Every structure is written in structure tokens, then in C-alpha cells.
Amino acid sequence: MPDNDKASAGFGQANRPFVSGVEPGQFVRHPTQPDWGDGQVQSVIGSRITVNFEHAGKVLINALVVNLQIVG
């Protein structure tokens, strides 16, 4: 797998799986979408995080692009 494909597959520079630090059940906020309100993490698979936001519904977040803020 070429190096640029590894990033999209969720692997870092040393071929380690991406770890976001966010876990299902936690409440988070999107740093550039405050109008979405708080969201509860539904699932985390590699760098893909599914969050159910108060005012935006279910959103798939790429944690390689967006650094979600943990609430509380």
C-alpha cells in the first residue's frame, strides 16, 4: 500500500493504527460548527467517528481532519 493510501486508511507515519482518544458514549463538540450543539459519540472505527449532534443529527467525522472537543 503506498504511503498516501495509509493515511486514508487510518494509519500514521509508523504504520500504527490511528487513535483519536474519543470513545463511544462521550459527549463532544465540533470546533467549527458550534450551532450543531453537543453530540454523543456513537462509534469509532479508526479515524472515522460517528456522532449524533443535538441540532445536526448523525454526522460522520474524519478525525484526521477534525479535532473534536470532549465536553466535560
VMD Tcl script that draws the C-alpha trace (Angstrom):
set ca {
  {0.00 0.00 0.00}
  {1.56 3.38 -0.98}
  {2.22 5.80 1.91}
  {-0.52 8.24 0.83}
  {-3.08 5.42 0.95}
  {-2.08 4.53 4.53}
  {-3.18 7.94 5.80}
  {-6.62 7.50 4.29}
  {-6.84 4.00 5.77}
  {-6.23 5.38 9.26}
  {-2.54 4.54 9.68}
  {0.03 7.06 10.94}
  {3.59 7.58 9.80}
  {4.91 4.44 11.52}
  {2.08 2.21 10.23}
  {0.31 2.30 13.60}
  {-3.48 2.44 13.76}
  {-4.88 5.94 14.29}
  {-6.07 6.57 17.87}
  {-8.38 9.55 18.41}
  {-8.83 9.40 22.19}
  {-12.61 9.64 21.71}
  {-14.78 6.73 22.83}
  {-18.41 5.77 22.24}
  {-20.72 7.38 24.78}
  {-18.61 10.51 25.24}
  {-20.07 13.94 24.53}
  {-18.18 16.17 22.09}
  {-18.41 19.45 20.18}
  {-17.30 20.21 16.64}
  {-14.76 23.06 16.85}
  {-16.04 24.95 13.78}
  {-19.75 24.08 14.00}
  {-20.95 25.33 17.41}
  {-24.53 25.59 16.11}
  {-24.62 21.76 15.91}
  {-24.64 21.65 19.72}
  {-23.21 18.84 21.80}
  {-23.02 15.40 20.26}
  {-22.74 11.89 21.63}
  {-20.17 9.60 20.02}
  {-21.92 6.54 18.58}
  {-18.94 4.65 17.15}
  {-15.21 4.96 16.50}
  {-13.60 2.94 13.72}
  {-10.04 4.04 13.01}
  {-10.21 7.74 12.19}
  {-13.96 7.63 11.44}
  {-16.15 8.85 14.29}
  {-19.95 8.79 14.10}
  {-21.53 11.47 16.30}
  {-25.21 12.21 16.93}
  {-25.38 16.02 17.35}
  {-28.31 17.83 19.03}
  {-29.08 20.08 16.05}
  {-27.37 18.34 13.12}
  {-28.25 14.69 13.66}
  {-25.87 11.87 12.81}
  {-22.58 13.05 11.28}
  {-19.53 11.02 10.19}
  {-16.36 12.84 11.29}
  {-12.87 12.24 9.89}
  {-10.65 12.62 12.97}
  {-7.62 13.15 10.71}
  {-9.26 16.44 9.68}
  {-11.41 17.46 12.67}
  {-10.23 17.50 16.29}
  {-13.46 17.06 18.26}
  {-13.59 18.75 21.65}
  {-14.59 16.47 24.53}
  {-17.32 18.03 26.69}
  {-16.90 17.85 30.47}
}
mol new
graphics top color blue
foreach p $ca { graphics top sphere $p radius 0.5 }
foreach p [lrange $ca 0 end-1] q [lrange $ca 1 end] { graphics top cylinder $p $q radius 0.2 }
display resetview
